[in-house]
């Protein structure tokens, strides 16, 4: 959720004409990551949880693409891009490891 806060702070600086475009899309993708994790956990089924973790991963990949587009359009500088991208890669690694651990728990049953 700290990453979502960082995304909101970054997109606050985007051009006003992007409020319904890239700004909105990036924010939705970012919010979707922890939201889907929470929804999946609330389903109380490891298969459902894993499905929602995969949805979170898809949102993360969307966000990575949108952050790169933001850099290409010069809405963010290279340092901001690198910081956000590295944060997103860390989240990607954590999500992947979490999915693997759920797979291992399911295979032990």
N, C-alpha and C positions, 0 to 999 in steps of 0.2 A: 504494500500500500504506500510505502515511502516513494516507490518508483512512480506511482500514479501522481502523487503530490509534485514530484519533480517535473513530470510531463505537463501538468497544469501550469506550473510556474513558467516553464519554457514557452508553452503555446500562448501564454498571456502577451508575449512580445510579438506574436505574429501579426501581419497586416490585418486591419479590421475587415477588409473585404473577404478574408478567409474564414471568418467566424462560422459560416454555414458550410464551409468546404473542408479544407484540410485540418483546420483547428478542431472542428467538431468530430471529424473522423478519427483523428489521433486520440482525442480524449475518450471517445467511445471504445476504441480498441484497448486503451490502457485500463479503463474501468472494468472492461469485460474480463480481464485476466483474473483478478482476485474474486470478482463476483461469481464467475463460473466455478472457481474452486470452492467457494462457500456453498453454492447451490448443490454441487456434487456431493460435498460432505454431508449436507443436510438430507440427502436421499437415503442415507444409512445402508448403502449397498456398495461393496467394493467395485463391482462392475460399473455401476452408475457413476461412482466417484471417478473412476478411471476415464470413463467417457467424457466427463466434464473437464478433467485435466487435459485431455486431448483438445477439447474446444478452447481451453485457455491457451494451449500451445499455438493453436491456429491464430488466435487473437494477437499473441505475441509476435508471430511471424508477420502478420499484417502491420503491426506497429513498427517493427524493424524496417519494413519497406517504406512506410510513411515518413519515418524519421530520415531515411536516406533521401526521399523526395524533397523533404524540407531543407536538407543541406544543399541539394542540387538547385533549388529555387532561391538559395541564399537567405532563407528565413532563419537559419541557425548557422553559426560558424563551425569550423571543423572541430574545435575543442569541445563544444557542446555536443556535436554529433558523436564524437568518440566516447565521451562520458556516457551518453544515453545508450549508445550501442553496446558498450562494455557492460553496463548495468543489465541491459536486456539479455545479453549472452549469459550472464550469471544466472538470471532467472530461468533461462532456457535450460541450463545445466541442472538446476535444482528441480525443475519440473520433470525433466527426463529421468533423473535419479528417483524421483518420487513414483513415477509411473512404473519403472523397473521394480521398485520395492513392492508395489502392489501386485505386480505380476508374479513375483516370487512368493508372496504370501498366498496368492490364489493357487499356485501350483503345489504348495505344501499341504493344502487341504485335501 
